[in-house]
Structures are given as C-alpha cells and as structure tokens.
C-alpha cells in the first residue's frame, strides 16, 4: 500500500505549509507570494520534465483547467488564513473531505462504506466541537471568511478528483510541469491586472517563499504518485490527508503561540480517530 505512504508525506508537507503561508504574509502580499512560490517550484521541476511536451493537447488543456481551479482555491485560502489562526483554519479546512467524498462517489463511482461514513461523521463532529468554544471559533471568523474557507475546500475537492482522473493518462512529472507552469502564468496575469509591483527583494528576504516552493513540489509529487496507483481511492486519500490537522495545531502552538491548543488538539484527535475507522 505504497500510495498510503505517499499521501501521509503529502499531509505532513501540507500541514507545515499553512504555517509558512501565514509567516510569509507578514512580509509579502498574497499575490506576490503565490507568483514567486509557484515560479520557483516550476523552475525546480524543469530538469525532470523532458516528457512534458509529448503530452496530448487535450490533456494540457485539462491541466490548465486544474490550474485555474487551484489558483482560485489558493486565493480563497490566503484570504482566510490572513485573518484566522493557523490551527482553527486547519480544522475548518477539513470540511473539504465532505466535498471530496461526494465527488468521489458521484463522479468516480467509488463505494461509500459504513467505515467511511463513520469516519466522515467524526470529522464533522470535530468541526462542530471547535465551533462550540466561542473564543476559539470566533477569532477572525466572519461570514466572508467562512465562505472563503468553504470555496477553498470545494475547489480543492474538484482538483483532487481531476488528479485521480488525469493520472490515468499521464506521468506525474508531466502533470506537475503543466500545472505549475499555468499556475505561474495565471498569477502573473493577476499581478499585471492589479498593477501590483514585483520585488525580487521579497525572494531574498522572505525565506518562507522558497521553503513553500520546496514543500509544494515534493508534496505534489507524492500526491500525483498516489493518484497514479490503481488501488488508491479519492475518498480514502481525502480522509488520510486530514492527518495534516495535527501539524497545523502544533505549528500554531509552537510558532504563533496560539491559545486553546489542548482543546484544538482534542478536536484534531477526533478527526484522526475518524481517519483510522475509515481505513478499516
């Protein structure tokens, strides 16, 4: 079950990336961070992308659609993360599992077993519990931010479903090349439309940006390899990804000195219990 190992690597890197994004936002704008960290990531994978141009044009187009979906999701994520605690964002972000479950069952025809149902219910329980503590849930939580988080989750679920489908027709290096290329182009166009100036000083002084790029490249490589495995399922992969919530909570505690960590950790452990049950 090598694909499970790949997904756990992805979850570890994803969880650490949320704290890096929040730290990077203290020195640079969201648009600047997104452009540079996708550009650096694309440059990093160039030596391994010799087969990218042999891909059929229709699949390159599908890679563009995936890039546009993820770009929109990440803008929503940055808007929410800038005004929310890392640990709370990490737990709220778990709602993407519900969207992914629905798409996995309705679009890919995956089975929705009793263990999966119980696991999903436990995740929802964890989300509800964190909102019962008013001073934890209300910090930075407004209706626009809640909408941003939900949009991020639903769009990421669409992207995850596309990954599973596209990886049946291409190599991970091919998808990664075109995905990162189109992401860079889209963010560059957004910067031009907003007439926002780019400063190379951001890359030199904001060391979180190259670190984000490294975790993005390695995490996506692991994710695409997991999707290429014939036995992997979007529903199970989505549940496994949620183990990143523990990393979110510890990052918020250690680096941002966030409060109510024990309470948030309890909510996270309920989610982990749901993950273990879903794997039965």
FENLINPE-V404057 format. One record per run of one state. SS is the DSSP state (helix for helix, strand for strand, loop for the rest). FROM is the first residue (numbers start at 1). LEN is the number of residues. If there is no record, write none. Layout:
BEGIN
ss:SS from:FROM len:LEN
ss:SS from:FROM len:LEN
END
This chain:
BEGIN
ss:loop from:1 len:1
ss:helix from:2 len:23
ss:loop from:25 len:5
ss:helix from:30 len:19
ss:loop from:49 len:3
ss:helix from:52 len:3
ss:loop from:55 len:2
ss:helix from:57 len:25
ss:loop from:82 len:4
ss:helix from:86 len:21
ss:loop from:107 len:7
ss:helix from:114 len:19
ss:loop from:133 len:1
ss:helix from:134 len:4
ss:loop from:138 len:5
ss:helix from:143 len:24
ss:loop from:167 len:5
ss:helix from:172 len:22
ss:loop from:194 len:7
ss:helix from:201 len:5
ss:loop from:206 len:2
ss:helix from:208 len:21
ss:loop from:229 len:5
ss:helix from:234 len:8
ss:loop from:242 len:2
ss:helix from:244 len:13
ss:loop from:257 len:4
ss:helix from:261 len:18
ss:loop from:279 len:2
END
